[in-house]
Amino acid sequence: MSGRLTNAAGNEGAGGAVGNRTGGHAFACPLCGLARRPGLFEAARGGPYRVCAACGSASGPGTLDYARHYADYFPDLVAEDSPLLAERYHAILQRAERLTAGIRGTRTPSLLEVGCGNGQLLAVARERGWRVAGVELSAAQADHCRARGLEVVCGDLLGDDLFEDRRFDAAVMLEVFEHLPNPRPTLRALASRLQPGGVVYLTTPNFSALARRLLGARWSVLHEEHVTLATAEGLRRSLRDCRLATIEIGSRNVNLAELAHGFGRRAPMAGSQRAAAAADARDRIEASAALRVLKAILNVLLRASNLGETLVAWGRNG
Ligand SMILES: [Zn+2]
């Protein structure tokens, strides 16, 4: 059966059925760094994932040519700015402003975003008075950012040693972590570009999510681009290893449309289908006061239980 999670001893792991496959020899977990015999998690796409026996994070086989794949990412499609995202970005930046007030004094705050996509977050930050810079692997997206007057370099923070002598008050990495086969060196490079006391904010899918536990191999987040799927514990250990003190790690979001789709035992949702279903659900929730209350309650529960689909983390340098 696919989607089952077994550990080296063949015992049941989080959310999986008992089975007898193991992940073979010990491997060093890219998140917590510990070397143990991993469990194995089969997936409809992107697997099999090796599951760390220490922190529970999952690593895919990594069959993509990383640099080439992302250089051509969205070659002719640069996303439009979204009002909903603008609202979320304002909230992130407001918190970053509070968290860095003590180290900035009257200095203009500075922000680095890794994987800045169409540049919307950087543009929102600039509106709020931040000095901003971004890194983006996709040439089309980087060009788009520069056309809107943003300082964005097309490259890889790690490989190209960008912004080496600059120090930022805050750094943001949204939904990038899961694309990195070995995220800790990138996180370390990011930390080294922060001011002492500077903060980092990142989001990434949660391998411990309720949806992954319920949908197993058919969870739409599992695919070949997502080579590193963290748990809260894996993320906590990664931050610590990169000399980032955890301010907060939590989880949020549940994609009810996907759960309903999955319970019909249908094939996993494609990324575009998943996004459309999530947008549809968002519209319905926004239109109903009762659903908004339900969503707020659900988010509190998800945050407390770490079962939400997205992990969110704030860390502080030094
Ligand atoms: Zn681990």
Boltz pocket constraint, residues with backbone or C-beta under 6 A from the ligand:
constraints:
  - pocket:
      binder: B
      contacts: [[A, 29], [A, 30], [A, 31], [A, 32], [A, 33], [A, 34], [A, 52], [A, 53], [A, 54], [A, 55], [A, 56], [A, 57], [A, 234]]
      max_distance: 6.0
